[in-house]
Every structure is written in C-alpha cells, then in structure tokens.
Amino acid sequence: MLEVQDLRKTYRGGKVAVDGVSFVARPGQVTGFLGPNGAGKTTTMRAIAGLERPTSGRVLVDGRPFAEHAAPMSTLGVLLEAKAVHPGRSVRRHLQALAATCGIPPHQVDDVLHLVGLAESADTRIRGLSLGMGQRVGLATALLGNPSTVMLDEPLNGLDPEGVRWMRHLMRTLAAQGRTVFVSSHLLSEMAQTADHLIVIGRGRLIADESLDAFLARVETVGLTVYSPDVEHLAALLRRLAGEASARGEQVDITEDADGRFHVEGLSAELIGEAAVEARLRVHQLSPVRASLEEAFMQLTSSDVQYRSTTLTLEGGATPTLTGAGR
C-alpha cells in the first residue's frame, strides 16, 4: 500500500511542485495517477521512490518509508525511466547484476524475462532494443523482486497495440494478485479500461481521489443513444420532437450512426420514451451517453493546465510552416 501524507516539495527559487497532496493507493486495485503536464506527478513519484526529498510531509510504502525497508525491491517495484540502465549490458546481465546486488534469488531473473516477453532477447545488448522492448526491460526491473507494490510511469510508451493490450492485462493481473498497482499515463482511453481508482492532481494540488465511476459522474451526460428496429419511424419521431423543441427556442442535435443508432442532444429520455409509447414504436435502447475519461479529465482540470497549446494562423488564414523544413 502507498500512503502519501501532506506531501509538499518546493524547489530553490520558491517554485512549488507539490502542494500538500495526500492520498492512499490500496492493494488489489489499479490506481491511475493523472494530471496535466507540470502538475507534479513526476515529483510525487520520485518522492515515493526515495529519489526526491520532500520539503514536508511523508510517503509510506507498506507502512514505512521506502528507504527503511530491508528488501526494497521486494517492497516497491519502480518503472520511472525505462532505459536508465547500462546500454552495453545484455538484458540478462542487467537483471542478474541487480539480483545479486539486492539479494534476489537468481531464478527470478528467468521468471521475469518470461513474464515480460524478453526470454528470446535476453542476451541482446540493451542499446540495441527498440523503445517498446526497452519498456519491457524497465518493467522486468520493477518486477524482479516480486514486489507487493508496483509503481509505473507511462508504461505504455513505445508499445505496439498487442503490447498495450498485454500491459493492460498484466496490470489487472498484478492487482488481482493483491498487489498495489500505481500507474501514471497520458493515454486516458487505456486508463479508462484499466484503472479502478483515480488520483488526479493539477498545479501540485489534489483535484480528485475517487473511483473511476465517481470521477466520470462529476461530468454531465452528453446526450442519449436511441435505437429502434424501425429506423425510419424513429427518425421521423425524433425530427418531430426536434421541430417542436426548436419552436420553443431550444436547440437539439441529432446524428445517426452507421448501425442505425441515433445520438440525441437536447431532448430528455422521458420525452422520447413517452412519445415512442404514444406512437407504438418499439425502442430497444434509450440510454444516456456518459462522458469519456478524456472529456471528464479535460473539463475538470481545465483551470489547472500550466502549459497550453496555441493555434497559429497567418494573415488570410494560412497555416504557418517552419522554415528550412526538409533540409
């Protein structure tokens, strides 16, 4: 279990990176750690791993500071910078050196090589690995000590679709084994499929500490999905209701998917349902469309974005180009 208690980190010059953050990541679930760039995620994770000394507050791993554990790699497995390893060593030699240094049984080297899919590349020098394979080396390092808590920073970087799916399954499996899985990622669509609980920070402060469902429930639904086997009848009904709403000065938006499902904004489920009953129209689906994790995240962190993108346009609306491109 990870416990972060009133963590604060201020750098020279007065810059506050983390400002009184507290949360708990519990065993048996995947906890997603989210926030805009510059939110303080990396500083927090480095403090958890003992690589950053907090200005105040403390971090506990299984009830004690990480540095006080006699077998740290069996307590907390960390993936922060996957290729922060000796590039001239083979994957196997890298893991063997760590195992020997930390008192980890040698057989666990082969165990993690098979677990992360590197058994056939075990004797390849690390400098010759792709980004995705380098991520697997970092993951093997994190899991080498069979830790009770695993902390992963952007573990999906460089992975192909099969690798992303495999990583998702692995994180869920680790949690199902009773481990604490704490993962930071900018791939919100993957976090939506993987995380049970979310910790969200912005500008160094805690924004949310709740289940994925509770976080999504903060954002209003974005319309309704309506489906009937009688597509033409349903389309006519929705057009009539939209026309009546328009006469009242209300805005309605209706779009149809390729499979005949309609996405409706501006009409209530009660209104559509009652109209369908009166028209003797069979409706097989009338359900709210919940905001995606990306939509909820963007809305709830909009005031905490430190680095914003800008759209550049030239006179006449032309798109700017960089000089010297292609040289």
C-alpha positions in Angstrom: 0.0 0.0 0.0 1.1 3.5 -0.8 0.4 6.4 1.6 1.2 10.0 0.7 0.7 12.3 3.6 0.6 16.1 3.2 3.4 15.9 0.7 5.0 19.3 -0.3 8.0 19.9 -2.4 9.4 23.4 -3.0 12.4 24.0 -5.2 15.0 26.7 -5.0 13.6 30.0 -6.0 10.2 29.2 -4.4 8.7 27.1 -7.1 6.1 24.8 -5.5 5.9 21.4 -7.4 3.7 19.6 -4.9 1.5 21.4 -2.5 0.1 19.4 0.4 -1.0 16.3 -1.5 -2.4 13.3 0.4 -3.8 10.0 -0.9 -3.7 6.3 -0.5 -3.3 3.7 -3.2 -4.6 0.4 -1.9 -3.8 -3.3 -2.6 -6.0 -5.2 -5.1 -6.7 -2.4 -7.4 -5.1 -0.3 -10.2 -4.8 3.3 -9.1 -4.4 5.7 -12.0 -2.4 8.8 -11.4 -3.4 11.6 -13.7 -2.7 15.3 -14.2 -1.7 17.8 -16.9 1.9 18.4 -17.8 3.7 20.2 -14.9 1.1 19.0 -12.4 3.6 17.5 -10.0 3.2 13.8 -11.0 6.9 13.0 -11.6 8.0 14.8 -8.4 5.4 12.9 -6.4 6.5 9.5 -7.9 10.2 10.4 -7.3 9.4 11.2 -3.7 7.6 7.8 -3.3 10.7 6.1 -4.7 13.0 8.0 -2.4 14.7 9.9 -5.2 13.3 13.3 -4.1 13.4 14.6 -0.6 10.1 16.3 0.3 10.1 19.7 1.8 7.5 18.5 4.3 5.1 15.5 4.6 6.0 11.9 4.2 5.5 8.8 2.0 4.9 5.3 3.3 5.2 2.0 1.5 3.5 -0.8 3.4 3.6 1.4 6.5 7.2 2.5 6.4 9.4 4.9 4.4 10.8 3.1 1.4 14.4 3.6 2.5 13.8 1.8 5.7 12.8 -1.5 4.1 15.4 -4.2 4.3 14.5 -5.6 0.9 13.3 -2.5 -1.0 12.9 -4.2 -4.4 10.6 -6.8 -2.8 8.5 -3.9 -1.4 8.3 -1.4 -4.3 9.0 -2.1 -7.9 9.5 1.1 -9.9 9.4 2.0 -13.5 10.3 5.7 -14.0 12.8 5.8 -16.8 12.8 2.6 -18.6 16.2 2.9 -20.3 18.1 4.4 -17.4 20.3 1.3 -17.5 23.8 0.4 -18.7 23.4 0.2 -22.5 26.3 -2.1 -23.1 24.9 -4.9 -20.9 22.6 -7.6 -22.1 19.1 -7.7 -20.6 20.0 -10.8 -18.7 23.3 -9.4 -17.3 21.5 -6.2 -16.2 18.9 -8.2 -14.3 21.5 -10.6 -12.9 23.5 -7.7 -11.5 20.5 -6.2 -9.8 19.5 -9.6 -8.4 23.0 -10.2 -7.0 23.2 -6.7 -5.5 19.8 -6.8 -3.9 19.8 -10.4 -2.6 17.1 -11.6 -5.0 17.1 -15.3 -5.9 18.7 -15.9 -9.4 15.8 -17.9 -10.7 13.6 -14.7 -10.6 15.7 -13.3 -13.5 14.4 -16.0 -15.8 10.9 -15.7 -14.3 10.6 -12.0 -15.2 12.2 -12.5 -18.6 9.4 -14.9 -19.5 6.8 -12.7 -17.8 7.6 -9.6 -19.9 8.3 -11.4 -23.1 12.0 -10.9 -23.2 13.2 -14.5 -22.9 14.3 -14.6 -26.6 16.0 -11.2 -26.4 17.7 -11.9 -23.0 21.2 -11.8 -24.5 20.7 -8.7 -26.6 22.6 -5.6 -25.5 20.2 -3.0 -24.2 21.4 -0.4 -26.6 20.1 -2.5 -29.5 16.5 -2.7 -28.2 13.5 -0.7 -29.6 11.7 1.8 -27.3 8.9 -0.8 -26.7 11.4 -3.5 -25.8 13.2 -1.0 -23.5 9.9 -0.5 -21.7 9.8 -4.2 -21.1 13.3 -4.1 -19.6 12.2 -1.4 -17.3 9.1 -3.4 -16.3 11.2 -6.6 -15.8 13.4 -4.5 -13.4 10.4 -3.3 -11.5 9.0 -6.8 -11.1 12.4 -8.5 -10.4 12.0 -8.5 -6.6 8.3 -9.8 -6.8 7.2 -6.6 -5.0 4.0 -6.0 -3.1 3.6 -2.6 -4.7 4.3 -1.6 -8.3 4.7 2.0 -9.5 4.8 2.6 -13.2 5.3 5.9 -15.0 4.0 5.9 -18.6 4.4 2.1 -19.0 2.7 2.1 -22.4 5.3 4.3 -24.1 6.6 2.6 -27.3 4.4 -0.4 -27.1 2.5 -1.7 -30.2 -1.2 -2.5 -29.9 -0.5 -6.1 -28.9 1.9 -4.8 -26.2 -0.6 -2.3 -24.9 -3.2 -5.0 -24.6 -0.7 -7.2 -22.8 0.3 -4.4 -20.4 -3.3 -3.7 -19.6 -3.9 -7.4 -18.8 -0.7 -7.6 -16.7 -1.6 -4.6 -14.6 -5.1 -6.1 -13.9 -3.4 -9.4 -13.1 -1.0 -7.9 -10.6 -3.9 -6.1 -8.9 -5.9 -9.4 -8.8 -2.9 -11.0 -7.0 -3.4 -8.5 -4.2 -0.7 -6.0 -5.1 -0.9 -2.3 -5.1 -0.6 -1.0 -8.7 0.0 2.7 -9.1 0.3 3.9 -12.7 0.7 7.3 -14.4 -0.3 7.6 -18.0 -1.4 10.2 -20.5 -3.3 7.5 -22.5 -6.6 8.2 -20.9 -8.5 5.7 -23.1 -6.3 3.0 -21.6 -6.7 4.3 -18.1 -10.5 4.1 -18.6 -10.2 0.4 -19.3 -7.6 -0.4 -16.6 -8.0 1.8 -13.5 -10.3 1.1 -10.6 -9.5 4.3 -8.7 -8.1 7.7 -9.8 -5.8 10.2 -8.2 -5.8 13.5 -10.2 -3.6 16.5 -9.4 -3.1 19.9 -11.0 -0.6 22.6 -10.2 0.6 20.5 -7.4 -2.7 20.1 -5.6 -5.1 17.2 -5.3 -8.2 17.5 -7.6 -9.8 14.1 -7.2 -9.3 11.0 -5.2 -12.2 8.6 -6.1 -13.3 5.7 -8.1 -13.3 5.9 -11.9 -17.1 5.8 -11.9 -17.4 8.6 -9.4 -15.0 10.8 -11.4 -16.9 10.3 -14.6 -20.2 11.0 -12.7 -18.9 14.5 -12.0 -19.5 15.4 -15.6 -23.0 15.7 -17.1 -24.1 13.2 -19.7 -23.6 14.3 -23.2 -26.9 13.2 -24.7 -28.8 10.0 -25.4 -28.4 7.0 -27.6 -31.7 5.8 -29.1 -32.2 2.7 -31.2 -35.3 1.0 -32.7 -35.5 -1.7 -35.3 -37.9 0.6 -37.1 -35.2 3.1 -38.0 -37.4 5.3 -40.3 -40.2 5.5 -37.8 -37.8 6.5 -35.1 -36.1 9.1 -37.4 -39.5 10.7 -38.1 -40.4 10.8 -34.4 -37.1 12.4 -33.4 -37.4 15.0 -36.2 -40.9 15.9 -35.0 -39.7 16.3 -31.4 -36.7 18.3 -32.5 -39.0 20.6 -34.5 -41.3 21.2 -31.5 -38.3 21.9 -29.3 -36.9 24.4 -31.9 -40.3 26.2 -31.9 -39.8 26.7 -28.2 -36.3 28.1 -28.8 -34.5 25.0 -27.7 -31.5 23.6 -29.5 -31.5 19.9 -30.5 -28.8 18.0 -32.3 -29.4 14.5 -33.8 -26.9 12.3 -35.6 -27.3 8.8 -36.9 -24.6 6.1 -36.7 -23.9 3.6 -39.4 -25.7 0.9 -37.4 -28.9 3.0 -37.2 -28.4 4.3 -33.7 -29.2 7.9 -33.1 -27.2 10.2 -30.8 -29.5 12.9 -29.5 -28.6 16.1 -27.5 -31.3 18.5 -26.3 -34.2 16.0 -25.8 -34.9 14.2 -22.5 -35.2 10.5 -22.2 -38.7 11.0 -20.6 -39.9 13.0 -23.6 -38.6 10.5 -26.2 -39.9 7.5 -24.2 -43.4 8.9 -23.8 -43.5 9.9 -27.5 -42.4 6.4 -28.5 -45.2 4.8 -26.4 -47.8 7.0 -27.9 -46.6 6.2 -31.4 -46.5 2.5 -30.6 -42.8 2.4 -31.5 -40.6 -0.3 -30.2 -37.4 1.2 -28.7 -34.6 -1.2 -27.8 -32.2 1.3 -26.5 -32.7 4.7 -24.7 -29.6 5.3 -22.6 -27.5 8.3 -21.5 -24.1 8.8 -23.1 -21.6 9.2 -20.3 -18.6 11.4 -20.9 -15.4 9.6 -21.7 -12.5 9.8 -19.2 -10.7 12.2 -21.6 -13.7 14.5 -21.7 -14.1 14.4 -17.9 -10.4 15.0 -17.4 -10.2 17.9 -19.8 -13.3 19.5 -18.2 -12.3 19.0 -14.5 -8.6 20.0 -15.0 -9.1 22.9 -17.4 -8.2 25.6 -14.8 -5.1 23.6 -13.8 -3.4 23.3 -17.1 0.0 25.0 -16.9 1.3 24.5 -20.5 -1.4 25.3 -23.1 -1.1 24.8 -26.8 -1.9 27.7 -29.1 -3.2 27.7 -32.7 -1.1 29.8 -35.0 -2.6 31.4 -38.0 -1.2 33.8 -40.6 -2.8 36.7 -42.4 -5.5 35.3 -44.6 -5.9 32.1 -42.5 -2.9 30.3 -44.0 -1.2 27.6 -41.9 2.3 28.5 -40.8 5.2 26.3 -41.8 8.7 26.0 -40.3 11.5 27.5 -42.4 14.1 25.1 -43.5 11.8 22.1 -43.4 13.1 19.1 -45.3 16.7 20.3 -45.4 
